[in-house]
Amino acid sequence: MSHELEAQFREAMLDIYRRAKAEAGYDARIFLGMVVERGGLETARYLINAPNVSDGYTALWSRKRLDLTVEAVMLDEKWQPLFSSAERKAAIDRLKAYGFTGPLPAA
């Protein structure tokens, strides 16, 4: 796995933190702490494998900004090498369950 790709993904995670704060008025400090402490990839894996959605996911859902969730970002084709097909399917299923209207790849 490419260290460069992982570093770029970490930056993408920091970017959704900044965008959630600026565009949706949501300050995801816990998420930011996780990314800083664990890294972007480990944070994404932790969140996608959790049995329930995070408070941050719920907050973004209530603001109609599921596009700013880890689940939506990790499905970008660019990050495919970082995640298993099961993780990608879990992200797709979660987004569908919450009525995400953005583009989704085939499971």
C-alpha angles and dihedrals in degrees: 000000000000117000087204092056090048090051090050090050090051088054090050089054091051088048093056088050090054093043093048089054096045101036104029102027091239119135103201096192094157090053091048090052091050092051092048093046102037103020128245098281097048090046091052092048092049093050097044092048094047113110092231134035117264125251086250092056090050091048091052091045090053089052091049091242104121085140086077095056125108087241093059095044096047091057092066107118090238092068097045094108090059098059136055120239088249091056091048091049091050090053092049092047092049093049092048091048090056095047100255108182099190125100116292127191120235111275 
